[in-house]
Amino acid sequence: MAQAVEEWYKQMPIITRSYLTAAVVTTVGCSLDIISPYDLYLNPERVVQQYEIWRLVTNFLYFRKMDLDFLFHMFFLARYCKLLEENSFRGRTADFFYMLLFGATVLTGIVLIGGMIPYISETFAKIFFLSNSLTFMMVYVWSKHNPFIHMSFLGLFTFTAAYLPWVLLGFSILVGSSTWVDLLGMIAGHAYYFLEDVYPRMTGRRPLKTPQFIKALFADEAVVVARPANARFAPPPPQPQDPHQD
């Protein structure tokens, strides 16, 4: 059993393995009182005034208590982060890292700006960790890249992957969880999807180009031919191939 888990862990792509490891170590460390969540949460005043820059990163690593909800989010993180990195971004590790960086930046910006707007500032002031939102963003992007895959929710009903974010949002409402976490992830995910996939098809221009200094950090395994402007996503073929290549 332990060997199987070790093999499964080693087979994960680098970004997924690194993020999952950091999330588990951080959350377990907080549960054992080795790390304090108060040193991790998003606090704009401490970031600006006391230069605690690490909070911009650590608030994406803590997934609250070690309970069923934690296991649920670890499953989604391991599954959909891995699927994106191995399929939609196969051979483009730098682009995948840039997607996560873009999502984290959008989420942070929304929370900071929302905290300054009257009537809704109290809601955003209560959002200290954006880890769940970033995970939901990955689920949203994956659903846009694989809209025709058939899925089942707890064996109760089936649907296509295009509706997965909305099904999960409805489930959050049913169990009484805050829907802001899911909504923020959907906003960030749609912003990325629009700028990376929809806008280039409309204009022929791609605004989200991965900077060269990020590409220099990763040794991607292949040079990928850019997807034509009129390309559309389809169900994955039987044999693995780059979805950005005709």
C-alpha positions as CSV (number, residue, x, y, z in Angstrom):
1,M,0.0,0.0,0.0
2,A,2.8,2.4,1.0
3,Q,4.7,1.6,-2.1
4,A,1.6,2.2,-4.3
5,V,1.1,5.7,-2.7
6,E,4.8,6.5,-3.2
7,E,4.6,5.5,-6.8
8,W,1.5,7.5,-7.3
9,Y,3.2,10.5,-5.7
10,K,6.4,10.2,-7.8
11,Q,4.3,10.0,-11.0
12,M,2.7,13.4,-10.4
13,P,4.0,16.3,-12.6
14,I,6.3,18.8,-10.9
15,I,3.8,21.7,-10.3
16,T,1.1,19.4,-9.0
17,R,3.4,17.5,-6.8
18,S,5.0,20.7,-5.4
19,Y,1.7,22.4,-4.7
20,L,0.1,19.3,-3.1
21,T,3.2,18.8,-0.9
22,A,3.3,22.4,0.2
23,A,-0.5,22.4,1.0
24,V,-0.4,19.2,3.0
25,V,2.8,20.2,4.9
26,T,1.4,23.7,5.7
27,T,-2.0,22.4,6.8
28,V,-0.6,19.6,8.9
29,G,1.9,22.0,10.4
30,C,-0.9,24.3,11.5
31,S,-2.9,21.4,12.9
32,L,0.0,20.3,15.0
33,D,0.7,24.0,16.1
34,I,4.1,23.9,14.5
35,I,3.0,26.8,12.2
36,S,0.5,29.5,13.2
37,P,-2.2,30.4,10.7
38,Y,-1.9,34.0,11.9
39,D,1.5,34.1,10.2
40,L,0.0,32.8,6.9
41,Y,-3.2,34.6,6.2
42,L,-3.6,37.5,3.7
43,N,-3.1,40.7,5.6
44,P,-2.5,43.7,3.2
45,E,-1.4,46.0,6.1
46,R,1.3,43.6,7.2
47,V,2.4,43.0,3.6
48,V,2.8,46.8,2.9
49,Q,3.9,48.1,6.2
50,Q,5.9,45.3,7.7
51,Y,7.1,43.7,4.3
52,E,5.6,40.3,5.1
53,I,5.6,39.4,1.4
54,W,5.3,35.7,2.1
55,R,1.6,36.2,3.0
56,L,0.8,36.7,-0.7
57,V,1.9,33.0,-1.2
58,T,1.1,31.3,2.1
59,N,-2.5,32.2,2.0
60,F,-2.8,29.8,-1.0
61,L,-1.3,26.9,1.0
62,Y,-3.4,26.6,4.1
63,F,-6.7,24.6,3.7
64,R,-8.0,25.0,7.2
65,K,-8.7,22.1,9.5
66,M,-7.7,18.4,8.9
67,D,-11.3,17.2,8.2
68,L,-13.4,15.8,5.4
69,D,-13.5,19.2,3.7
70,F,-9.7,19.2,3.7
71,L,-9.6,15.7,2.1
72,F,-12.2,16.8,-0.4
73,H,-10.1,19.8,-1.6
74,M,-6.9,17.7,-1.6
75,F,-8.6,15.3,-4.0
76,F,-9.7,18.1,-6.3
77,L,-6.3,19.6,-6.1
78,A,-4.5,16.4,-6.9
79,R,-7.0,15.4,-9.7
80,Y,-7.7,18.5,-11.6
81,C,-4.3,20.2,-11.2
82,K,-2.7,16.9,-12.5
83,L,-5.1,16.6,-15.4
84,L,-4.5,20.2,-16.5
85,E,-0.7,19.8,-16.2
86,E,-0.6,16.5,-18.0
87,N,-3.1,17.2,-20.8
88,S,-4.0,20.8,-21.5
89,F,-0.5,22.0,-20.6
90,R,1.6,18.9,-21.5
91,G,5.1,20.1,-22.4
92,R,4.2,23.6,-21.3
93,T,5.1,23.6,-17.6
94,A,6.0,27.3,-17.6
95,D,2.6,28.2,-19.1
96,F,0.8,26.2,-16.4
97,F,2.8,27.9,-13.7
98,Y,1.9,31.2,-15.3
99,M,-1.8,30.2,-15.2
100,L,-1.6,29.6,-11.5
101,L,0.3,32.9,-11.0
102,F,-2.3,34.7,-13.0
103,G,-5.1,33.1,-11.0
104,A,-3.5,33.9,-7.6
105,T,-3.0,37.6,-8.7
106,V,-6.6,38.0,-9.9
107,L,-7.9,36.5,-6.7
108,T,-5.7,38.6,-4.5
109,G,-6.7,41.7,-6.5
110,I,-10.4,41.0,-6.1
111,V,-10.2,40.6,-2.4
112,L,-8.1,43.7,-1.9
113,I,-10.3,45.8,-4.1
114,G,-13.5,44.3,-2.7
115,G,-12.3,45.2,0.8
116,M,-12.4,48.9,-0.1
117,I,-15.9,48.9,-1.6
118,P,-18.8,50.0,0.8
119,Y,-21.5,47.4,1.6
120,I,-19.4,44.4,0.5
121,S,-16.1,45.3,2.3
122,E,-17.2,43.3,5.4
123,T,-17.6,40.2,3.3
124,F,-14.2,40.4,1.7
125,A,-12.6,41.4,5.0
126,K,-13.5,37.9,6.2
127,I,-11.6,36.1,3.4
128,F,-8.2,35.3,4.8
129,F,-7.2,32.3,2.7
130,L,-7.6,31.9,-1.0
131,S,-6.4,28.3,-1.4
132,N,-9.9,26.9,-2.0
133,S,-10.6,29.5,-4.6
134,L,-7.4,28.7,-6.5
135,T,-8.4,25.0,-6.5
136,F,-11.8,25.9,-7.8
137,M,-10.3,28.0,-10.5
138,M,-8.4,24.9,-11.8
139,V,-11.6,22.9,-11.8
140,Y,-13.3,25.7,-13.8
141,V,-10.5,25.8,-16.4
142,W,-10.4,22.0,-16.7
143,S,-14.2,22.0,-17.3
144,K,-13.8,24.6,-20.1
145,H,-11.0,22.5,-21.7
146,N,-13.1,19.2,-21.5
147,P,-16.7,20.3,-21.8
148,F,-18.0,17.0,-23.3
149,I,-16.8,14.5,-20.7
150,H,-19.6,12.8,-18.9
151,M,-19.5,12.9,-15.1
152,S,-21.6,11.7,-12.2
153,F,-22.3,13.5,-8.9
154,L,-22.5,11.0,-6.0
155,G,-24.2,8.6,-8.3
156,L,-27.4,10.7,-8.2
157,F,-27.3,12.2,-11.7
158,T,-25.0,12.6,-14.7
159,F,-23.9,15.7,-16.5
160,T,-21.1,16.9,-18.8
161,A,-18.0,18.5,-17.4
162,A,-19.0,22.0,-18.7
163,Y,-21.5,22.1,-15.8
164,L,-19.1,20.8,-13.1
165,P,-18.4,24.2,-11.5
166,W,-22.1,25.0,-11.3
167,V,-22.9,21.6,-9.8
168,L,-20.2,22.1,-7.1
169,L,-21.5,25.7,-6.5
170,G,-25.0,24.2,-6.0
171,F,-23.6,21.6,-3.6
172,S,-22.0,24.4,-1.5
173,I,-25.3,26.2,-1.3
174,L,-27.0,23.0,-0.1
175,V,-24.5,22.2,2.6
176,G,-24.5,25.9,3.8
177,S,-21.0,26.7,2.8
178,S,-19.9,30.2,1.7
179,T,-20.4,30.5,-2.0
180,W,-17.9,33.4,-2.2
181,V,-15.0,30.9,-2.3
182,D,-16.4,29.1,-5.3
183,L,-17.5,32.3,-7.1
184,L,-14.1,33.9,-6.8
185,G,-12.5,30.8,-8.3
186,M,-15.0,30.9,-11.1
187,I,-14.3,34.6,-11.8
188,A,-10.5,34.0,-11.9
189,G,-11.0,30.8,-14.0
190,H,-13.2,32.6,-16.5
191,A,-10.8,35.5,-16.8
192,Y,-8.0,33.2,-17.7
193,Y,-10.2,31.2,-20.1
194,F,-11.4,34.3,-21.9
195,L,-8.0,35.9,-22.2
196,E,-6.2,32.6,-23.2
197,D,-8.8,30.9,-25.4
198,V,-11.8,33.2,-26.3
199,Y,-10.0,36.5,-27.0
200,P,-7.3,35.0,-29.3
201,R,-10.1,33.3,-31.4
202,M,-11.8,36.7,-31.7
203,T,-8.8,38.9,-32.4
204,G,-5.9,36.6,-33.3
205,R,-3.9,38.1,-30.5
206,R,-2.9,36.3,-27.3
207,P,-2.6,38.8,-24.3
208,L,-1.4,36.2,-21.8
209,K,2.1,35.4,-23.0
210,T,4.3,33.6,-20.5
211,P,7.3,35.9,-19.7
212,Q,10.7,34.6,-20.7
213,F,12.1,34.6,-17.2
214,I,9.4,32.1,-16.1
215,K,10.1,29.9,-19.2
216,A,13.7,29.9,-18.2
217,L,12.8,28.3,-14.8
218,F,11.4,25.2,-16.5
219,A,12.8,22.8,-19.1
220,D,9.7,21.9,-21.1
221,E,9.9,18.6,-22.8
222,A,8.6,19.7,-26.3
223,V,8.0,22.6,-28.5
224,V,4.3,22.9,-29.0
225,V,2.6,24.2,-32.1
226,A,0.2,27.0,-31.3
227,R,-3.5,26.2,-31.6
228,P,-5.3,27.8,-34.6
229,A,-7.5,30.7,-33.8
230,N,-10.7,28.8,-34.7
231,A,-9.9,25.6,-32.8
232,R,-12.4,24.2,-30.3
233,F,-12.0,21.8,-27.5
234,A,-13.2,18.3,-27.9
235,P,-13.2,15.1,-25.8
236,P,-9.7,13.7,-25.3
237,P,-8.6,11.2,-28.0
238,P,-7.8,7.6,-27.2
239,Q,-4.1,8.2,-27.6
240,P,-2.4,11.0,-25.7
241,Q,-1.6,14.0,-27.8
242,D,-1.2,17.7,-27.3
243,P,-4.6,19.5,-27.3
244,H,-2.9,22.6,-28.6
245,Q,-1.7,20.7,-31.7
246,D,-3.9,19.7,-34.6
